[in-house]
Amino acid sequence: MGSLTRPPAPPAPLHAAAPARLAALRWVLTDIDDTLTTEGRLTAEAYAALERLQQAGLLVVPVTGRPAGWCDMIARLWPVAAVVGENGALWYAMDHAARRMRRHHVQDDATRAASRARLEVLAARAMALVPGSRIAADQPFRAFDMAVDFCEDAGPLPLADAERIAAVFREGGAAAKVSSIHVNAWIGEWDKLAGLRHLFATLWQPLEAVIQQVAFVGDSPNDAPLFAAVPLSVGVANVAPFLPSLASPPSYVTAGAGGAGFVEFAEAVLAAINNKEETPT
């Protein structure tokens, strides 16, 4: 008789997180689309939450599937310490004092160009199989991956269609991840976790050495490597439809969806820090 595999435990509500654990954080890692944003927009409240975390001394790092061009802007203009983009293919960190952008790309230009040609063929095949999907509007600003839109400007199409698109890329030898809006595909061995490990080892300390001081906030399957790797992982409420397919769900979930969920998380962290500072020793 075969052994039974126990399903992973469902996330606990965020309010169950120990305040001391939240107060000890030094880094906040966050997805962008449908984690920081709400219905495709970055609200004033969510942006202010980023700034409040920075002002409290935390190092905020967006970890996104969005393109290199967006990441350059984010690193320059947002209150963040760095940004990891294209699902781990690159990271940028702006040194404002030196007026210098630090950049890391995982592949050289020749390899990247050869990969792009293969990805374009696979994308055409996937879009023919799934009518209504299209190349993402942000594709011109991408350096490494191909993004097929099923829910941002296209569709919205069901998740089953997104998985069919991803399957075409995988059958063609590419990696593919489903986000809440796009299927991102690339040719190479990286993901969000690999990109973060390189960033931490270069700018700070090895990620595993400080993992108890790190939190991650996300919402979809392409966040799964970080839900698994970061003990204090948080899903915003709209992660719910993806939970059955996640082998490693987040440890906690917010009551609010999208940007409101991120604000909820930020306020919990800031309250824990303030209470710690006010508690007499």
ChimeraX attribute file (.defattr): number of C-alpha atoms within 10 A of each C-alpha:
attribute: neighborCount
match mode: 1-to-1
recipient: residues
	/A:1	3
	/A:2	4
	/A:3	5
	/A:4	6
	/A:5	6
	/A:6	6
	/A:7	10
	/A:8	13
	/A:9	11
	/A:10	15
	/A:11	18
	/A:12	15
	/A:13	15
	/A:14	20
	/A:15	14
	/A:16	9
	/A:17	17
	/A:18	10
	/A:19	17
	/A:20	13
	/A:21	16
	/A:22	22
	/A:23	19
	/A:24	15
	/A:25	21
	/A:26	19
	/A:27	21
	/A:28	24
	/A:29	24
	/A:30	27
	/A:31	27
	/A:32	22
	/A:33	24
	/A:34	27
	/A:35	27
	/A:36	29
	/A:37	20
	/A:38	17
	/A:39	12
	/A:40	14
	/A:41	13
	/A:42	17
	/A:43	16
	/A:44	9
	/A:45	14
	/A:46	23
	/A:47	17
	/A:48	14
	/A:49	23
	/A:50	24
	/A:51	17
	/A:52	16
	/A:53	21
	/A:54	18
	/A:55	11
	/A:56	13
	/A:57	12
	/A:58	20
	/A:59	19
	/A:60	24
	/A:61	24
	/A:62	25
	/A:63	28
	/A:64	23
	/A:65	30
	/A:66	23
	/A:67	24
	/A:68	26
	/A:69	15
	/A:70	15
	/A:71	26
	/A:72	19
	/A:73	13
	/A:74	19
	/A:75	24
	/A:76	20
	/A:77	10
	/A:78	15
	/A:79	20
	/A:80	22
	/A:81	21
	/A:82	28
	/A:83	31
	/A:84	32
	/A:85	30
	/A:86	28
	/A:87	29
	/A:88	25
	/A:89	26
	/A:90	26
	/A:91	27
	/A:92	23
	/A:93	23
	/A:94	21
	/A:95	14
	/A:96	10
	/A:97	6
	/A:98	7
	/A:99	9
	/A:100	11
	/A:101	15
	/A:102	13
	/A:103	14
	/A:104	16
	/A:105	16
	/A:106	16
	/A:107	14
	/A:108	8
	/A:109	12
	/A:110	9
	/A:111	12
	/A:112	17
	/A:113	14
	/A:114	11
	/A:115	18
	/A:116	18
	/A:117	10
	/A:118	16
	/A:119	23
	/A:120	15
	/A:121	12
	/A:122	23
	/A:123	23
	/A:124	14
	/A:125	15
	/A:126	22
	/A:127	19
	/A:128	13
	/A:129	14
	/A:130	15
	/A:131	12
	/A:132	15
	/A:133	25
	/A:134	21
	/A:135	20
	/A:136	20
	/A:137	13
	/A:138	16
	/A:139	18
	/A:140	12
	/A:141	13
	/A:142	18
	/A:143	20
	/A:144	30
	/A:145	28
	/A:146	28
	/A:147	29
	/A:148	28
	/A:149	28
	/A:150	29
	/A:151	21
	/A:152	17
	/A:153	14
	/A:154	17
	/A:155	14
	/A:156	14
	/A:157	17
	/A:158	10
	/A:159	17
	/A:160	9
	/A:161	18
	/A:162	24
	/A:163	14
	/A:164	16
	/A:165	30
	/A:166	25
	/A:167	17
	/A:168	20
	/A:169	26
	/A:170	17
	/A:171	11
	/A:172	15
	/A:173	16
	/A:174	21
	/A:175	19
	/A:176	25
	/A:177	25
	/A:178	22
	/A:179	23
	/A:180	21
	/A:181	24
	/A:182	26
	/A:183	28
	/A:184	26
	/A:185	28
	/A:186	26
	/A:187	22
	/A:188	17
	/A:189	11
	/A:190	16
	/A:191	23
	/A:192	23
	/A:193	22
	/A:194	17
	/A:195	23
	/A:196	25
	/A:197	15
	/A:198	20
	/A:199	25
	/A:200	15
	/A:201	13
	/A:202	11
	/A:203	12
	/A:204	10
	/A:205	14
	/A:206	15
	/A:207	19
	/A:208	14
	/A:209	10
	/A:210	14
	/A:211	17
	/A:212	17
	/A:213	20
	/A:214	23
	/A:215	22
	/A:216	24
	/A:217	29
	/A:218	32
	/A:219	32
	/A:220	27
	/A:221	21
	/A:222	23
	/A:223	30
	/A:224	22
	/A:225	17
	/A:226	28
	/A:227	28
	/A:228	17
	/A:229	16
	/A:230	22
	/A:231	17
	/A:232	23
	/A:233	26
	/A:234	30
	/A:235	35
	/A:236	29
	/A:237	22
	/A:238	21
	/A:239	23
	/A:240	16
	/A:241	12
	/A:242	15
	/A:243	19
	/A:244	12
	/A:245	11
	/A:246	20
	/A:247	15
	/A:248	21
	/A:249	29
	/A:250	31
	/A:251	20
	/A:252	22
	/A:253	29
	/A:254	24
	/A:255	17
	/A:256	16
	/A:257	24
	/A:258	29
	/A:259	27
	/A:260	23
	/A:261	28
	/A:262	32
	/A:263	23
	/A:264	19
	/A:265	24
	/A:266	20
	/A:267	15
	/A:268	18
	/A:269	23
	/A:270	19
	/A:271	15
	/A:272	20
	/A:273	19
	/A:274	13
	/A:275	14
	/A:276	15
	/A:277	11
	/A:278	9
	/A:279	7
	/A:280	6
	/A:281	5
